């Protein structure tokens, strides 16, 4: 009999499988394009069989397109890491809703304030009130802009203790998103100190953008969420599907 798991975990796993498929399709297409272009003459667009006017940025000679294709691959990997962070935060928010279902008072206590009578009246029913509480709690935690704190604060009221290695490994990849968005992908000293052993890099270097890095990121996040899901279900903090 398969292990019990939550609906948010099933959704996360399915979304990651789709993203892995998308990543691999793009990677294969770019590798194939490079092999064709390297042996051809004419513009890259024409060699690939497409309209040069429509694809006006692909007018470079096909046999000089290596840099363009490498740039496209790196952009694809970067987008995959940023997208993975979004998938993970969606999972954490849905997990918060499950925690609310089991113990609404503990989750409401994390809220930045209290609902006024007029707000309750305007919301109209319990499901909308519940959504408002969960949205407010998640927003205030997310606004701290710390992936580690987001994870810790959502499960703070539980007795769950996540495997340290699994947590650190997943955070190493999830924190890449912050560096891509806010620091142009350049590694800073705090990242090296916390995660340098997992994603080899030095301060001032650009984050590694490679196919295997994204694959490792997907695996690490699934491992973390599966462990978290299992522990919360075992402790009766959430219900399985």
Secondary structure as GFF3:
##gff-version 3
##sequence-region A 1 241
A	DSSP	alpha_helix	7	38	.	.	.	ID=ss1
A	DSSP	alpha_helix	44	48	.	.	.	ID=ss2
A	DSSP	three_ten_helix	62	64	.	.	.	ID=ss3
A	DSSP	alpha_helix	66	102	.	.	.	ID=ss4
A	DSSP	alpha_helix	104	108	.	.	.	ID=ss5
A	DSSP	alpha_helix	117	123	.	.	.	ID=ss6
A	DSSP	alpha_helix	126	142	.	.	.	ID=ss7
A	DSSP	alpha_helix	147	154	.	.	.	ID=ss8
A	DSSP	alpha_helix	164	174	.	.	.	ID=ss9
A	DSSP	alpha_helix	176	182	.	.	.	ID=ss10
A	DSSP	alpha_helix	189	195	.	.	.	ID=ss11
A	DSSP	alpha_helix	211	234	.	.	.	ID=ss12
###
